[in-house]
Amino acid sequence: MATYVYLGPSLPRDQAERILPAEYLDPIAMGDLYTLVRTRARRGDRVAIVDGFFEQVPAVWHKEILYAIEQGIAVYGASSMGALRAAELHGFGMRGLGRVFEAYRDLVIEDDDEVAVAHATQEEGYRSLSTAMVSLRFGLDGLRQAGRISAEQHDRLCAYAKSQHYNVRSWADTYAYALGLGLGEDVLAALRDVAAEPDAKAQDAVALLRHLAALEDGADEPREPGFVLEQTGLWRDLTQSQEARVASESLQAALSSAPIDAEVVEHARAASPLRDALLREALLMKIARESRAAAPPGAQDLKAAVFRIAAKNGLRSSEDLRAWRAQQGLSDADWLALLQMDARVQQLSLQAMAGVDAYLLAALKANGRYADAVANVAAIRQRYGETWLKQLSAEDFGIGYPDLQRWYEHRYGPMLPDPETHAQALGFQGLSGFVTHVLGEYLLAQGIEEGAAASGEPMH
């Protein structure tokens, strides 16, 4: 049985790990739980949601949680996003715990911003940079019940804190407001005392982790869900949008399960003859996987990916491809993941191609190819005129387009999946401009200077 915990600013991770051994994940966002269930979490596992993203990216969907419950996974919530979702879904089997959950469940609080805080980056452990309204509310209520502040003072301080944006709420700000109101030292001392205590969200997070740590094996036996998950259009859109990520993480999990692979990766970093090209391709794959801009690859995208991978590896038949897949240890799921990743990289490359010209010039210079490129263009212009881009035609030189295509593919590799798509992938608006540049290079390479009768068929 595995336990997964989505944790962020509510509790420092090192403190959480001392309470409950588990796999700790970043604050949850849309698609995270669906992907976890599709790739790693299994029936009988446990998922605890403490923190989640609110504004930076879309929040975790209710249906993702219902999907996990339907698959026999026990889903808990407390403290922050977990408390909010548990209050909304406790009737469907999500298990809530703590004062924040109870306050949402009982409609004592309703707004999402009650648990929202500003926080630092992942590298800084998502530490809180503000204090949640619910923590201020519970702390002030505790002071009121203890008789350390009056009901009027409680209401006034609560109303002030609620009027502030969540990213500036804090005990220090509340204290400064109380000081400005001229409240007495006894009230100010009470505020200082409560500010020094663990806040409500931290207390609930600790309570949830201790609860999970105390559970005996079998205490979370899967329960039959009391609902049927509807396959709505929005749900299908969400699942489809996550398929590339699911495939990628499935491949990553499969690779990481082989003990030798860690050594293979380190060896490739250090000593592979293709090291630099491999690192660049891996970087593109990482960017493609993390991008939320690309749409899920379609059937034609995957077909083009097959052609690209086959051509890159010199595979000329289906038999060659099957043998190569077996050699590389690619199962059907791994192969699909690889195709989806390649298609996604291609898609993002096409999206970015419009603004790449300046960088291509820089790349030419960085690789010592700029002078050669200038010399080639100058030679073509000298031989065929400065308007060669508008005037050169294969027919005028008696060159058939199939012959021109064969020459190009022998020299530069195949035009996949077809010449027009290949030209667009290189940044050309259409086939015409691409063909003219190929023809110019061909004529220059062949030393052809005079036109001849037209022959051949159009490139297709």
C-alpha positions as CSV (number, residue, x, y, z in Angstrom):
1,M,0.0,0.0,0.0
2,A,1.4,3.4,-1.0
3,T,0.6,6.8,0.4
4,Y,0.9,10.0,-1.6
5,V,0.7,13.4,0.0
6,Y,0.2,16.7,-1.8
7,L,1.9,19.2,0.5
8,G,3.0,22.8,0.2
9,P,3.0,25.9,2.4
10,S,0.8,24.4,5.2
11,L,3.6,22.4,6.7
12,P,7.4,22.1,6.1
13,R,8.1,18.8,4.3
14,D,10.9,17.8,6.7
15,Q,8.4,18.0,9.6
16,A,5.8,16.0,7.6
17,E,8.3,13.3,6.8
18,R,9.1,12.8,10.5
19,I,5.4,12.1,11.1
20,L,4.5,10.0,8.1
21,P,6.7,8.1,5.7
22,A,5.1,8.7,2.3
23,E,5.7,10.0,-1.2
24,Y,5.4,13.8,-0.9
25,L,4.3,15.7,-4.0
26,D,4.0,19.4,-4.8
27,P,0.7,21.2,-4.2
28,I,-2.0,19.6,-6.4
29,A,-3.2,21.2,-9.6
30,M,-5.6,20.1,-12.4
31,G,-4.6,16.8,-13.9
32,D,-2.2,15.8,-11.2
33,L,-4.5,13.3,-9.4
34,Y,-5.9,11.8,-12.7
35,T,-2.3,11.3,-13.9
36,L,-1.2,9.7,-10.6
37,V,-4.1,7.3,-10.7
38,R,-3.4,6.4,-14.4
39,T,0.3,5.9,-13.8
40,R,1.1,4.8,-10.3
41,A,-1.6,4.8,-7.6
42,R,-3.4,1.5,-7.3
43,R,-6.5,0.1,-5.6
44,G,-5.9,0.2,-1.8
45,D,-3.5,3.1,-1.9
46,R,-4.1,6.4,-0.1
47,V,-3.9,10.0,-1.3
48,A,-3.8,12.9,1.1
49,I,-4.5,16.3,-0.3
50,V,-3.3,19.2,2.0
51,D,-2.3,22.0,-0.4
52,G,-3.2,22.9,-3.9
53,F,-2.6,25.7,-6.4
54,F,-5.3,28.3,-6.7
55,E,-4.5,31.1,-9.1
56,Q,-1.2,30.0,-10.8
57,V,-2.8,27.1,-12.6
58,P,-6.3,25.5,-12.7
59,A,-7.2,23.8,-9.4
60,V,-7.7,20.0,-9.1
61,W,-11.1,19.0,-10.5
62,H,-13.7,17.4,-8.3
63,K,-14.1,14.6,-10.9
64,E,-10.4,13.7,-10.6
65,I,-11.1,13.0,-6.9
66,L,-14.2,11.0,-7.7
67,Y,-12.3,9.1,-10.4
68,A,-9.6,8.1,-7.8
69,I,-12.3,7.0,-5.3
70,E,-14.0,5.0,-8.0
71,Q,-10.7,3.2,-8.7
72,G,-10.6,2.1,-5.0
73,I,-8.2,4.7,-3.7
74,A,-8.8,6.3,-0.3
75,V,-8.7,10.1,-0.7
76,Y,-8.2,12.3,2.3
77,G,-8.3,16.1,2.7
78,A,-7.4,18.6,5.3
79,S,-6.0,22.0,6.1
80,S,-6.2,23.9,2.8
81,M,-7.3,22.8,-0.7
82,G,-7.8,19.3,0.8
83,A,-10.2,20.6,3.4
84,L,-12.2,22.6,0.8
85,R,-12.5,19.6,-1.6
86,A,-13.3,17.2,1.2
87,A,-16.1,19.4,2.4
88,E,-17.6,19.5,-1.1
89,L,-17.1,15.7,-1.7
90,H,-17.5,14.1,1.7
91,G,-20.9,12.8,0.7
92,F,-19.2,10.9,-2.2
93,G,-16.5,9.2,-0.1
94,M,-13.7,11.8,0.3
95,R,-12.5,11.7,3.9
96,G,-12.1,15.1,5.6
97,L,-10.3,15.8,8.8
98,G,-9.7,18.8,11.0
99,R,-11.2,22.2,12.0
100,V,-10.9,23.8,8.6
101,F,-12.7,20.9,6.9
102,E,-15.4,21.0,9.6
103,A,-15.8,24.8,9.1
104,Y,-16.3,24.4,5.4
105,R,-18.5,21.3,5.8
106,D,-20.8,23.1,8.3
107,L,-20.8,26.3,6.1
108,V,-19.1,28.4,8.9
109,I,-16.8,29.5,6.1
110,E,-17.5,29.3,2.4
111,D,-14.9,31.4,0.4
112,D,-11.9,29.8,-1.3
113,D,-9.7,32.7,-0.1
114,E,-10.1,31.6,3.5
115,V,-7.3,29.1,3.0
116,A,-5.3,30.8,0.3
117,V,-1.8,32.2,1.1
118,A,1.1,33.6,-0.8
119,H,4.1,31.2,-0.8
120,A,7.7,30.9,-1.9
121,T,9.0,28.8,-4.8
122,Q,9.4,25.0,-5.0
123,E,13.2,25.5,-4.4
124,E,12.4,27.3,-1.1
125,G,10.0,24.6,0.0
126,Y,6.7,26.6,-0.7
127,R,7.0,28.3,2.7
128,S,4.1,30.6,3.5
129,L,4.6,34.3,2.9
130,S,1.2,35.3,4.4
131,T,-1.3,33.9,6.9
132,A,-4.5,32.2,5.8
133,M,-7.7,34.0,6.8
134,V,-9.0,30.8,8.4
135,S,-5.9,30.8,10.7
136,L,-6.5,34.4,11.6
137,R,-10.2,33.7,12.2
138,F,-9.6,30.7,14.4
139,G,-6.8,32.5,16.3
140,L,-8.9,35.5,17.0
141,D,-11.9,33.4,18.0
142,G,-9.7,31.5,20.5
143,L,-8.7,34.9,22.0
144,R,-12.3,35.9,22.3
145,Q,-13.3,32.7,23.9
146,A,-10.5,33.0,26.4
147,G,-11.6,36.5,27.3
148,R,-8.4,38.1,26.0
149,I,-10.2,40.3,23.5
150,S,-13.8,41.5,23.4
151,A,-16.4,40.4,20.9
152,E,-16.3,43.9,19.3
153,Q,-12.5,43.7,19.0
154,H,-12.7,40.2,17.5
155,D,-15.3,41.3,14.9
156,R,-13.4,44.5,14.0
157,L,-10.0,42.6,13.6
158,C,-11.7,39.8,11.6
159,A,-13.4,42.3,9.3
160,Y,-10.2,44.1,8.7
161,A,-8.2,40.9,7.9
162,K,-11.0,39.7,5.5
163,S,-10.9,43.0,3.7
164,Q,-7.2,42.5,2.8
165,H,-6.0,40.5,-0.2
166,Y,-4.9,37.0,0.8
167,N,-1.2,37.7,-0.1
168,V,-0.9,40.4,2.5
169,R,-2.8,38.9,5.4
170,S,-0.6,38.2,8.4
171,W,-0.5,38.5,12.1
172,A,2.0,41.3,11.8
173,D,-0.4,43.2,9.6
174,T,-3.3,42.6,12.0
175,Y,-1.1,43.6,14.9
176,A,-0.2,46.9,13.1
177,Y,-3.9,47.6,12.5
178,A,-4.7,46.9,16.2
179,L,-1.9,49.2,17.2
180,G,-3.3,51.9,14.9
181,L,-6.7,51.6,16.5
182,G,-5.1,52.3,19.9
183,L,-6.0,49.0,21.4
184,G,-4.4,48.3,24.8
185,E,-1.3,46.4,25.6
186,D,-3.3,43.4,26.8
187,V,-4.8,43.0,23.4
188,L,-1.5,43.5,21.6
189,A,0.1,40.9,24.0
190,A,-2.6,38.5,23.1
191,L,-2.0,39.0,19.4
192,R,1.7,38.4,19.9
193,D,1.0,35.2,21.8
194,V,-1.4,33.7,19.2
195,A,1.0,34.7,16.3
196,A,3.7,32.5,17.9
197,E,1.5,29.4,17.9
198,P,1.2,26.9,15.0
199,D,-1.7,28.1,12.8
200,A,-4.9,26.2,12.1
201,K,-3.7,24.9,8.7
202,A,-0.5,23.5,10.2
203,Q,-2.4,21.9,13.1
204,D,-4.8,20.2,10.7
205,A,-2.0,19.0,8.4
206,V,-0.2,17.4,11.4
207,A,-3.5,15.8,12.6
208,L,-4.1,14.3,9.2
209,L,-0.6,12.8,8.9
210,R,-0.7,11.4,12.4
211,H,-4.1,9.9,11.6
212,L,-2.7,8.1,8.5
213,A,0.4,7.0,10.4
214,A,-1.7,5.5,13.1
215,L,-3.9,3.5,10.7
216,E,-3.3,-0.2,10.8
217,D,-2.9,-2.2,7.6
218,G,-6.3,-2.9,6.0
219,A,-8.0,0.1,7.7
220,D,-8.4,1.7,4.3
221,E,-9.9,-1.2,2.5
222,P,-11.5,0.2,-0.7
223,R,-15.2,1.0,-0.3
224,E,-17.7,0.6,-3.1
225,P,-18.4,4.2,-4.4
226,G,-22.0,5.4,-4.0
227,F,-22.0,7.0,-7.4
228,V,-21.3,6.5,-11.1
229,L,-18.8,8.9,-12.6
230,E,-20.5,10.6,-15.6
231,Q,-18.5,10.7,-18.8
232,T,-19.3,14.3,-19.6
233,G,-17.7,16.3,-22.5
234,L,-15.7,18.3,-20.0
235,W,-14.4,15.2,-18.3
236,R,-13.4,13.7,-21.7
237,D,-11.6,16.9,-22.6
238,L,-9.7,16.8,-19.4
239,T,-8.6,13.2,-19.7
240,Q,-7.6,13.7,-23.4
241,S,-5.6,16.8,-22.5
242,Q,-3.6,14.7,-20.0
243,E,-2.9,11.7,-22.2
244,A,0.6,12.9,-23.4
245,R,1.5,13.5,-19.7
246,V,0.2,10.1,-18.7
247,A,2.1,8.4,-21.5
248,S,5.3,10.3,-20.6
249,E,5.1,9.5,-16.9
250,S,4.3,5.9,-17.6
251,L,7.4,5.7,-19.7
252,Q,9.4,7.4,-17.1
253,A,8.2,5.0,-14.4
254,A,8.9,2.0,-16.6
255,L,12.5,3.2,-17.2
256,S,13.1,4.1,-13.6
257,S,12.1,0.6,-12.6
258,A,15.1,-0.9,-14.2
259,P,18.2,-0.7,-11.9
260,I,20.7,-0.4,-14.7
261,D,18.9,2.6,-16.3
262,A,20.3,5.1,-13.8
263,E,23.8,4.0,-14.7
264,V,22.9,4.1,-18.4
265,V,21.8,7.8,-18.1
266,E,24.9,8.8,-16.2
267,H,27.1,7.0,-18.8
268,A,25.3,8.8,-21.6
269,R,25.9,12.2,-19.9
270,A,29.6,11.5,-19.7
271,A,30.6,9.4,-22.6
272,S,28.0,8.9,-25.3
273,P,29.3,9.9,-28.8
274,L,25.9,11.6,-29.3
275,R,25.9,13.2,-25.8
276,D,25.2,16.8,-26.9
277,A,22.5,15.9,-29.3
278,L,20.9,13.6,-26.8
279,L,20.9,16.3,-24.1
280,R,19.3,18.8,-26.5
281,E,16.6,16.3,-27.5
282,A,15.9,15.4,-23.8
283,L,15.6,19.1,-23.0
284,L,13.1,19.6,-25.8
285,M,11.1,16.6,-24.5
286,K,11.1,18.1,-21.0
287,I,9.9,21.4,-22.3
288,A,7.2,19.7,-24.3
289,R,6.0,17.7,-21.4
290,E,5.8,20.7,-19.1
291,S,4.1,22.9,-21.5
292,R,0.4,23.4,-21.1
293,A,0.0,25.2,-24.5
294,A,0.1,22.2,-26.9
295,A,-3.1,20.3,-27.8
296,P,-3.1,16.5,-27.5
297,P,-1.5,14.8,-30.5
298,G,-4.0,13.4,-33.1
299,A,-3.8,10.3,-35.2
300,Q,-1.9,12.1,-38.1
301,D,0.5,13.6,-35.6
302,L,1.3,10.2,-34.3
303,K,1.7,8.8,-37.8
304,A,4.2,11.5,-38.6
305,A,6.1,10.7,-35.4
306,V,6.4,7.1,-36.5
307,F,8.0,8.2,-39.8
308,R,10.4,10.6,-38.1
309,I,11.6,8.0,-35.6
310,A,11.9,5.3,-38.2
311,A,13.9,7.6,-40.5
312,K,16.2,8.8,-37.7
313,N,17.0,5.2,-36.9
314,G,17.3,4.0,-40.6
315,L,14.3,1.7,-40.3
316,R,12.8,0.9,-43.7
317,S,10.1,-1.6,-43.0
318,S,7.5,-2.7,-40.4
319,E,9.7,-5.7,-39.6
320,D,12.7,-3.4,-39.0
321,L,10.6,-1.2,-36.7
322,R,9.3,-4.2,-34.7
323,A,12.8,-5.6,-34.2
324,W,14.2,-2.1,-33.2
325,R,11.4,-1.7,-30.7
326,A,12.2,-5.1,-29.1
327,Q,15.9,-4.2,-29.0
328,Q,15.1,-0.9,-27.3
329,G,12.8,-2.6,-24.8
330,L,9.8,-0.5,-25.9
331,S,6.4,-2.1,-24.9
332,D,3.2,-0.9,-26.6
333,A,2.6,1.6,-23.9
334,D,6.2,2.8,-24.0
335,W,6.0,3.1,-27.8
336,L,2.8,5.2,-27.6
337,A,4.4,7.4,-25.0
338,L,7.4,8.0,-27.2
339,L,5.2,8.8,-30.2
340,Q,3.2,11.3,-28.2
341,M,6.3,12.9,-26.9
342,D,7.8,13.3,-30.4
343,A,4.5,14.7,-31.7
344,R,4.3,17.1,-28.8
345,V,7.9,18.3,-29.4
346,Q,7.1,18.8,-33.1
347,Q,3.9,20.7,-32.3
348,L,5.7,23.1,-30.0
349,S,8.5,23.5,-32.5
350,L,6.0,24.6,-35.1
351,Q,4.4,27.0,-32.7
352,A,7.8,28.6,-32.0
353,M,9.1,28.6,-35.5
354,A,7.6,31.9,-36.5
355,G,10.1,33.9,-34.3
356,V,13.2,31.7,-34.8
357,D,15.0,33.6,-37.6
358,A,17.2,35.8,-35.4
359,Y,18.1,32.8,-33.4
360,L,18.9,30.8,-36.5
361,L,21.4,33.5,-37.5
362,A,22.9,33.3,-34.0
363,A,23.1,29.5,-34.3
364,L,24.9,29.7,-37.6
365,K,27.5,32.0,-36.2
366,A,27.9,30.0,-33.0
367,N,28.6,26.8,-35.1
368,G,30.9,28.6,-37.5
369,R,28.5,28.2,-40.5
370,Y,27.5,31.8,-41.1
371,A,30.4,32.6,-43.5
372,D,29.7,29.4,-45.6
373,A,26.0,30.2,-45.8
374,V,26.7,33.8,-46.9
375,A,29.1,32.4,-49.6
376,N,26.5,29.9,-50.9
377,V,23.8,32.5,-51.2
378,A,26.3,35.0,-52.9
379,A,27.3,32.3,-55.3
380,I,23.7,31.5,-56.3
381,R,22.9,35.2,-56.7
382,Q,26.1,35.7,-58.9
383,R,25.3,32.7,-61.1
384,Y,21.5,33.1,-61.4
385,G,20.8,36.7,-60.7
386,E,19.8,38.7,-57.6
387,T,16.1,37.8,-58.3
388,W,16.8,34.1,-58.3
389,L,14.2,33.5,-55.6
390,K,11.4,34.7,-57.9
391,Q,12.8,33.4,-61.2
392,L,14.4,30.0,-60.7
393,S,12.3,27.1,-61.9
394,A,13.2,23.4,-62.2
395,E,11.4,23.2,-65.5
396,D,13.8,25.8,-67.0
397,F,16.7,23.5,-66.3
398,G,15.1,20.2,-67.4
399,I,15.0,18.9,-63.8
400,G,12.2,16.7,-62.6
401,Y,10.8,17.3,-59.2
402,P,11.1,13.6,-58.2
403,D,14.8,13.7,-59.1
404,L,15.2,16.9,-57.1
405,Q,13.5,15.3,-54.1
406,R,15.7,12.2,-54.3
407,W,18.8,14.4,-54.4
408,Y,17.6,16.3,-51.4
409,E,16.7,13.3,-49.3
410,H,20.0,11.6,-50.1
411,R,21.8,14.7,-48.8
412,Y,19.6,15.9,-46.0
413,G,17.3,13.1,-45.1
414,P,13.6,12.3,-45.9
415,M,10.8,14.8,-46.2
416,L,8.4,13.5,-43.6
417,P,5.6,12.9,-43.6
418,D,5.4,14.7,-47.0
419,P,7.3,17.6,-48.7
420,E,4.7,20.3,-47.8
421,T,4.5,19.4,-44.1
422,H,8.3,19.0,-44.0
423,A,8.7,22.5,-45.5
424,Q,6.3,24.0,-42.9
425,A,8.2,22.2,-40.1
426,L,11.3,24.1,-41.3
427,G,9.6,27.4,-41.1
428,F,8.5,28.0,-44.7
429,Q,5.0,29.3,-45.4
430,G,4.5,26.9,-48.2
431,L,6.3,24.5,-50.6
432,S,7.2,27.0,-53.2
433,G,9.9,28.9,-51.3
434,F,11.4,25.8,-49.9
435,V,11.7,24.2,-53.4
436,T,13.4,27.3,-54.8
437,H,16.1,27.2,-52.1
438,V,16.6,23.4,-52.6
439,L,16.8,24.0,-56.4
440,G,19.4,26.8,-55.9
441,E,21.6,24.6,-53.8
442,Y,21.2,21.7,-56.3
443,L,22.2,23.8,-59.3
444,L,25.1,25.2,-57.4
445,A,26.3,21.7,-56.3
446,Q,25.9,20.3,-59.8
447,G,27.6,23.3,-61.5
448,I,24.6,23.8,-63.8
449,E,24.5,27.2,-65.4
450,E,22.3,27.1,-68.4
451,G,18.6,26.2,-68.5
452,A,17.3,23.3,-70.5
453,A,13.9,21.9,-71.5
454,A,11.5,21.1,-68.7
455,S,10.9,17.5,-67.6
456,G,9.6,15.6,-64.6
457,E,6.6,15.7,-62.4
458,P,5.6,18.1,-59.6
459,M,7.0,17.2,-56.2
460,H,4.3,15.6,-54.1
